[in-house]
Amino acid sequence: MKPYSNGCLLTSTEKYLFTILLLATVSMMGCSIEKAYSQLEDSQVDEPSTDSKKDDESKSSSKDKSTSKMFVKITSHKNADVVDAGELDIYGISSDSGSRDCIVEVDWNNDKPAQIVTPTGPGGSSDFSTWTYTYTKDYHEIEEGPNELTSKLTCINPGPVTKWFSVTLTGVPPPFPRPLPVP
């Protein structure tokens, strides 16, 4: 093995470890960025800062302006809502239409794999402008305590572009069934 111009020698094991460390660092940074953006409201994610508007205007000829209008939102529940533990139906909206190439997925506490929701938009089976999903034991039911539900819109055309929206619900024990009256 030849030394580099600065005299350092790296063995193949050191190169491998360096590559693994670099990939892990980049992966962790991506997860941190995703987590930070998932908690922002739509207006915070969609609107560029004042300083970057000039850059966006110069790029507008190469990018479709509709990407800044893209969003996804859980509409059936608000952050900090209290719900019964167990199965839960959620509903939402997105900027998708039958003519775009988009998909909406949801997860529970970042549990993977994410689950594809059922599109209910007027454009048919590929229109995620409105959607629904039921958390069941097949994926994950709502637990007692905090439950972070995240919706994710991914569009290939225009794109690729991804938007997130999360709510944290508090699960409480479901009410016990009332005993039947004795005749």
The 8 nearest C-alpha neighbors of each residue, nearest first, counted from 0:
[[1, 2, 8, 10, 9, 3, 11, 7],
 [2, 0, 3, 8, 6, 7, 9, 4],
 [1, 3, 8, 6, 7, 4, 0, 5],
 [4, 2, 6, 5, 7, 8, 1, 9],
 [3, 5, 6, 2, 7, 1, 8, 9],
 [6, 4, 3, 7, 2, 8, 1, 9],
 [5, 7, 2, 3, 4, 8, 1, 9],
 [8, 6, 3, 2, 5, 9, 4, 1],
 [7, 9, 2, 3, 10, 6, 1, 0],
 [10, 8, 13, 14, 11, 7, 12, 2],
 [9, 11, 13, 12, 14, 8, 0, 15],
 [10, 12, 14, 13, 15, 9, 16, 0],
 [13, 11, 15, 10, 14, 16, 9, 17],
 [12, 14, 16, 10, 15, 11, 9, 17],
 [15, 13, 11, 17, 12, 16, 18, 10],
 [14, 16, 12, 18, 13, 17, 11, 19],
 [17, 15, 19, 13, 18, 14, 20, 12],
 [16, 18, 14, 20, 15, 19, 13, 21],
 [19, 17, 21, 15, 16, 20, 22, 14],
 [18, 20, 16, 22, 21, 17, 23, 15],
 [21, 19, 17, 23, 18, 22, 16, 24],
 [20, 22, 18, 24, 19, 23, 17, 25],
 [21, 23, 19, 25, 24, 20, 26, 18],
 [24, 22, 26, 20, 21, 25, 27, 19],
 [25, 23, 21, 27, 26, 22, 20, 28],
 [24, 26, 28, 22, 27, 23, 21, 29],
 [25, 27, 23, 29, 24, 28, 22, 30],
 [28, 26, 30, 24, 29, 25, 23, 31],
 [27, 29, 31, 25, 26, 30, 24, 32],
 [30, 28, 32, 26, 27, 31, 33, 25],
 [31, 29, 33, 27, 32, 28, 34, 26],
 [32, 30, 28, 34, 29, 33, 35, 27],
 [31, 33, 35, 29, 34, 30, 28, 36],
 [34, 32, 30, 36, 31, 35, 37, 29],
 [33, 35, 31, 37, 32, 36, 30, 38],
 [36, 34, 32, 33, 37, 38, 31, 39],
 [35, 37, 33, 39, 38, 34, 32, 44],
 [36, 38, 163, 34, 164, 35, 39, 165],
 [39, 37, 36, 35, 165, 40, 164, 34],
 [40, 38, 36, 37, 43, 44, 41, 35],
 [39, 41, 43, 42, 44, 38, 164, 37],
 [42, 40, 44, 43, 45, 39, 70, 164],
 [41, 43, 45, 40, 44, 46, 39, 47],
 [44, 42, 40, 41, 45, 46, 39, 47],
 [43, 45, 41, 42, 46, 39, 40, 36],
 [46, 44, 42, 67, 43, 41, 47, 68],
 [45, 47, 42, 43, 44, 48, 67, 41],
 [48, 46, 51, 52, 45, 49, 44, 43],
 [47, 49, 51, 50, 46, 52, 43, 45],
 [48, 50, 52, 51, 47, 53, 46, 54],
 [51, 49, 48, 52, 53, 54, 47, 55],
 [50, 52, 54, 48, 53, 49, 47, 55],
 [53, 51, 55, 54, 49, 50, 56, 47],
 [52, 54, 56, 55, 51, 57, 50, 49],
 [55, 53, 51, 57, 52, 56, 58, 50],
 [54, 56, 52, 58, 53, 57, 59, 51],
 [57, 55, 59, 53, 58, 54, 52, 60],
 [56, 58, 54, 55, 59, 53, 60, 61],
 [59, 57, 55, 56, 60, 61, 62, 54],
 [60, 58, 62, 56, 61, 57, 55, 64],
 [59, 61, 58, 62, 57, 63, 56, 64],
 [60, 62, 59, 58, 63, 57, 64, 56],
 [63, 61, 59, 60, 64, 58, 66, 157],
 [62, 64, 65, 66, 59, 157, 61, 60],
 [63, 65, 66, 62, 67, 59, 68, 60],
 [64, 66, 68, 63, 67, 69, 157, 62],
 [67, 65, 69, 68, 64, 63, 157, 160],
 [68, 66, 65, 45, 69, 64, 46, 47],
 [69, 67, 65, 66, 45, 70, 94, 64],
 [68, 70, 94, 66, 67, 65, 162, 45],
 [71, 69, 94, 93, 162, 68, 41, 72],
 [70, 72, 93, 92, 152, 164, 163, 162],
 [73, 71, 92, 91, 164, 74, 93, 70],
 [72, 74, 91, 75, 90, 76, 92, 150],
 [75, 73, 91, 76, 90, 72, 92, 77],
 [74, 76, 90, 89, 73, 91, 77, 88],
 [77, 75, 74, 73, 80, 78, 89, 166],
 [76, 78, 80, 166, 79, 75, 74, 168],
 [77, 79, 166, 167, 80, 168, 76, 165],
 [80, 78, 168, 167, 77, 169, 81, 166],
 [81, 79, 168, 78, 77, 169, 82, 76],
 [80, 82, 169, 168, 170, 79, 171, 83],
 [83, 81, 170, 169, 171, 84, 80, 168],
 [84, 82, 173, 171, 170, 172, 85, 81],
 [83, 85, 170, 141, 142, 171, 172, 143],
 [86, 84, 141, 140, 83, 87, 142, 135],
 [85, 87, 135, 140, 134, 141, 133, 84],
 [86, 88, 134, 133, 89, 85, 141, 135],
 [89, 87, 133, 132, 134, 90, 86, 131],
 [88, 90, 132, 75, 131, 133, 87, 91],
 [91, 89, 131, 75, 130, 74, 73, 132],
 [90, 92, 73, 74, 130, 72, 129, 131],
 [91, 93, 129, 128, 72, 71, 130, 73],
 [92, 94, 71, 128, 70, 95, 72, 129],
 [93, 95, 69, 70, 128, 71, 96, 92],
 [96, 94, 128, 93, 127, 99, 101, 126],
 [97, 95, 126, 98, 128, 99, 127, 94],
 [96, 98, 126, 122, 125, 99, 123, 95],
 [97, 99, 96, 100, 126, 95, 122, 125],
 [100, 98, 96, 97, 101, 156, 95, 154],
 [99, 101, 156, 155, 154, 98, 102, 97],
 [102, 100, 154, 153, 99, 95, 155, 152],
 [101, 103, 153, 152, 154, 127, 104, 100],
 [104, 102, 152, 151, 116, 115, 153, 127],
 [103, 105, 115, 114, 151, 116, 150, 113],
 [106, 104, 150, 114, 149, 113, 151, 115],
 [105, 107, 113, 149, 109, 148, 110, 114],
 [106, 108, 148, 109, 110, 147, 149, 146],
 [109, 107, 147, 110, 146, 148, 106, 149],
 [110, 108, 107, 106, 111, 149, 147, 113],
 [111, 109, 108, 107, 106, 112, 113, 139],
 [112, 110, 113, 109, 106, 114, 107, 108],
 [111, 113, 110, 114, 106, 109, 105, 138],
 [112, 114, 106, 111, 105, 104, 115, 110],
 [113, 115, 104, 105, 106, 116, 112, 138],
 [114, 116, 104, 103, 105, 113, 117, 102],
 [115, 117, 132, 104, 131, 103, 118, 114],
 [116, 118, 131, 130, 132, 119, 115, 127],
 [119, 117, 130, 127, 126, 120, 124, 129],
 [118, 120, 130, 129, 117, 127, 121, 126],
 [121, 119, 129, 126, 128, 122, 127, 118],
 [120, 122, 123, 119, 126, 97, 128, 129],
 [123, 121, 97, 126, 120, 96, 125, 124],
 [124, 122, 126, 121, 125, 120, 119, 97],
 [123, 125, 126, 118, 122, 119, 120, 127],
 [124, 126, 97, 123, 127, 118, 122, 96],
 [127, 125, 97, 120, 96, 122, 123, 128],
 [126, 128, 118, 129, 95, 130, 120, 125],
 [129, 127, 93, 95, 120, 92, 96, 126],
 [130, 128, 92, 120, 127, 119, 91, 118],
 [129, 131, 118, 119, 91, 117, 127, 90],
 [130, 132, 90, 117, 89, 116, 91, 118],
 [131, 133, 116, 89, 88, 117, 90, 134],
 [134, 132, 88, 87, 135, 89, 86, 131],
 [133, 135, 87, 140, 86, 139, 88, 132],
 [136, 134, 140, 86, 137, 139, 138, 133],
 [135, 137, 139, 140, 138, 134, 86, 85],
 [138, 136, 135, 139, 134, 140, 133, 86],
 [139, 137, 136, 135, 134, 140, 114, 107],
 [140, 138, 136, 135, 134, 137, 141, 107],
 [139, 141, 135, 85, 136, 134, 86, 142],
 [140, 142, 84, 85, 86, 170, 146, 139],
 [143, 141, 84, 170, 144, 140, 85, 146],
 [142, 144, 170, 171, 84, 172, 169, 145],
 [143, 145, 170, 169, 142, 146, 171, 168],
 [146, 144, 169, 168, 170, 167, 147, 143],
 [147, 145, 168, 167, 169, 108, 148, 144],
 [148, 146, 167, 108, 166, 107, 168, 149],
 [149, 147, 107, 166, 165, 106, 167, 146],
 [150, 148, 165, 105, 106, 164, 147, 151],
 [149, 151, 105, 164, 163, 104, 165, 71],
 [150, 152, 163, 104, 103, 162, 105, 153],
 [153, 151, 103, 162, 161, 102, 71, 163],
 [152, 154, 161, 101, 102, 160, 151, 103],
 [155, 153, 101, 160, 159, 156, 100, 158],
 [154, 156, 159, 158, 157, 100, 101, 160],
 [157, 155, 158, 100, 154, 99, 159, 101],
 [156, 158, 155, 159, 154, 63, 66, 160],
 [159, 157, 160, 155, 156, 154, 66, 161],
 [158, 160, 155, 154, 157, 156, 161, 153],
 [159, 161, 158, 154, 153, 155, 162, 157],
 [162, 160, 153, 152, 154, 159, 163, 151],
 [161, 163, 152, 151, 70, 71, 153, 160],
 [164, 162, 151, 37, 150, 71, 152, 165],
 [163, 165, 150, 37, 72, 149, 71, 151],
 [166, 164, 149, 148, 37, 38, 150, 147],
 [165, 167, 78, 148, 147, 77, 168, 149],
 [166, 168, 147, 78, 146, 79, 148, 145],
 [167, 169, 79, 80, 146, 145, 81, 78],
 [170, 168, 145, 81, 144, 146, 82, 80],
 [169, 171, 143, 84, 144, 82, 83, 142],
 [172, 170, 143, 83, 84, 82, 173, 169],
 [173, 171, 84, 83, 143, 174, 170, 142],
 [172, 174, 83, 84, 171, 175, 85, 82],
 [175, 173, 172, 176, 83, 177, 171, 84],
 [176, 174, 177, 173, 172, 178, 83, 171],
 [177, 175, 178, 174, 179, 173, 172, 180],
 [176, 178, 175, 179, 174, 180, 181, 173],
 [179, 177, 180, 176, 181, 175, 174, 182],
 [178, 180, 177, 181, 176, 182, 175, 174],
 [181, 179, 182, 178, 177, 176, 175, 174],
 [180, 182, 179, 178, 177, 176, 175, 174],
 [181, 180, 179, 178, 177, 176, 175, 174]]
